[in-house]
């Protein structure tokens, strides 16, 4: 953020993200019409395990997958291979290619 050009490029996006988060209010509705996969770090202070597990309420019957990885909010930095594996395996049936290993 010390570089003025980088700061000028990044700050509008950050401001927009914070504004959107500040205005968001959940409105209950029907479950989604697509499978939901929720991933979380077991020590995430921003989105706890139980909070992320609540996404199951938004998934259709039998369409929820949940995976807890070791780490905090940025668990995927170290666990990227596991994240890619979970996402690939969840997307493969939709692509008609079956699960991958």
N, C-alpha and C positions, 0 to 999 in steps of 0.2 A: 504494500500500500504506500510505500515511500515514493514510488515512481508515479508522477502526476498523470501520465498517459494511461497507465494501468488503472489507477484509481478512477479516472474519468470514465473508463470503459466498464468497470466493475460496479461502482456504487449505484448507478440507476437500477441495475438488476437486483442488487441486495435490498435497496429501498422498496422496490416493487414487491419482492418476496415478503418482507416484513409487513408491508401494508396489507397484502392478501391474507397472511396468517392472522393479523389483528382483526380483520373484518369477518373472517370465516365463522359461521355458526352451523353446527350440524343440524340437519332436519331429517328426522326418521322417515323412511320410506320402504318400499318393497325391496327385497334382495336384488342384487345385480343379476343379470342374465348371462354371466360368464364366470368361470372359475376364478378364485382369488387365492393368491399365494402370498403369505405374510412371512417376512424374514426379520429377525431382530437379534441384537447382541444381548447376551445375558446380563451385562452390566451397563446397559444403555440408560442414562439418566434423562434423556430427552423423550424417549418412547419406551416405556417399560414393557416387560414380557406380557403381563396381563392386559395392558392397554392395546398392544398390537394383536393379541389373541382375540380381542373384541371384533376384529375384522371378520371373524367367522359369521357374525350376525348378518353381514352384507353379502355372504356367498350363498349360491343356491344349494339345496340339499345335496350333500356329498361332494361339493365342489370347492372345498377348502383344504389347503395344504399350509402347514405351519412348521417353521424351522427356527430353532434357536442356535445361534453361533456364539462361541466364546468371544468376549470383548465388549467394548462400549459402543457408542454411537457410530464410530467409524470402523466397526468390526470387519467390514469388507476389505479394508486395506490389506489386512493379513489373511483374510479368509476368502479372497476373490475366487479361488479355484472351487471352493464349496458353493459359493453363491452362483457361479456360472453353471455348475453341475445341476443345482436345484432348478434354476430358471430354464436351462436346456431341457431337462427331463419333463418339466411342466408344459413347455411349448411344443415339444416333439409330437405328441398325439394330435394337437391342433394342426400341425403341419403335415400330418399323415406319415411321419417317419418313424413313429414308435419311440419308446424310451431309449436313451443312449446311456452308455456307461463311461 
